[in-house]
Amino acid sequence: MARLVQGDVGSGKTLVAMSAMVTVCENGYQSALMAPTEILAKQHYATLSTWAETVGLSISLLTGSMSQTLRADALDAIKSGRSDIIVGTHALIQEDVAFSKLGLVVIDEQHRF
């Protein structure tokens, strides 16, 4: 299934994405959110971390500029299934990233005019 959620800033697109990710995680799968820039990935991670914590889900961040230690820890959490939601940049689609049971991918496409 592919869906496009469109709306103005502050209209609730991230909340809709989180709702879908929570549903997927509640059914035993992982979710990933890929952002086009590291800044946006970190913003999403900060927002989603608060929400994930309130519903008992684990969340990880994966970006290209992470130290080797942090990256190794994140990759282990993703592969083992300890991470329910993974937020990152295109680092999510590198060869060394192995998901335990990926069920949903949300892609945040930012257009610049």
Buried (B, 14 or more C-beta within 10 A) or exposed (E): EEEEEEEEEEEEBBEBBBEBBBEBBEEEBBBBBBBBBBEBBBBBBEBBBEBBEEEEBBBBBBBEEBEEEBBEBBBEBBBEBEBBBBBBBBBBEEEEBEBBEBBBBBEBEEEEE
